């Protein structure tokens, strides 16, 4: 069974020689390989988030959640690049002991199924005790991930018996109670799973947990309709409507902070609160921050301190340990006084009580929803099912916000590395040449001094022009909206104009494609490939002419950059190891389903081309 595989994989230690080999390969991997890994991770992450939104819609529209699970698992498995996805439920077995049982499954073609299997459909938790302990604590378990694998390195061969090479097991909580787990299996290859992708998998598991929780609420509505009075039925129906509306908003709302503000507005309206806050714990830096504040039915900026340290601070550490909703009597309880300015705000507003509801993800407290009241009776809200449901949705939004922040940091790191390479290969070389020419001028003397210095001055001017051209190319590369604002053709024309070096290299563009119909990210990738090809030609080929062309064929777009420079003395693969960016261009083309080619002969110039399928427009 799938959980049996977890136990067997956890018991096997990694092969030390394999790890050493992987580490050695990692040490010599190029920055381009790192970029490819981060790129692949971001694609998996974005695909998983989109699949999670679609899965949320499926669960929302399903009458019975478990009937929609196979389609939901298919969406998530395809987005994650997995071969098998299992929904595992914690149950009590016939022997009275806790078991982990496969309750739902999706498998890729040719992959053996676990659902319904006598040997692989379930096992006692005692056989995988350490793994279950991690899951019940809210922590994702990764088994046999290829942490040190990089693009271009060998990976283990596909398994022939359907066994799992890499597995990610993500816990699912419903109503803050451990429900089970979602496992993603790769049976054909081991691969790396970084924190950003793990966070996306956890978001997917959270969507299923939210759907199961919604189903439980709907079931409660049905039971209450049979057992309780009309007023109770109306209250639960209203709660279900709020939850449904928020699930729809969560599936379409791109900004997590905006969604948190909406949840807080909904909470203050439903419970007639005077004001409220959503407080989120950030890890870098470690602070508690008010990300949404409502006063008098409107989102507003708080009039008191918006953040406090999370560590080395009595209140911050107390908040981190809080796990149960509490009611604070503001007339006699000083629980709120440690937050600077908060108690003064409550006194001025006439608040008499505050409900603080922790937002828990597993065993971690990631934030709070607080509601302030000027009327009695608020203490009962600590047991409100509606407030609990809103808190779960807020928790999911916070995790999405954390994931977006991680993705932004990864993108910044990639761009920082790219800028560093451009400065090293372009501007730094120009300045080095200028310094060498100045040193030669200082060493010149005698009758030929004037003539020598005049020649050196001319060389310095040429180097400065080349450095300026490099700077212009770098600045242009920092503007990712070039292809969006004026189209790819305009961006390529500007590239040609700014790449010409007076007296040395003439760069021209030929094409007539004001609107390619390609996706913006595809146009952006083509521009980046053209920039790299032109930069390589001017910097290393010393051509007189560089010609850029964009030609529309029946089913493809063809981008070419050709020069009449000195060409390559060896194969392109040899030059790829010396900072020419050939690997980077190839990977960009492959990422957009393009075909990249390079042709070069010593003394006869170089031609780089990318053939990209036209976009299928409706």
Order of alpha helices (4+ residues) and beta strands (2+ residues): alpha-alpha-alpha-alpha-beta-beta-beta-alpha-beta-beta-beta-alpha-alpha-alpha-beta-beta-beta-beta-alpha-beta-alpha-beta-beta-alpha-alpha-alpha-alpha-alpha-beta-alpha-beta-beta-alpha-alpha-beta-beta
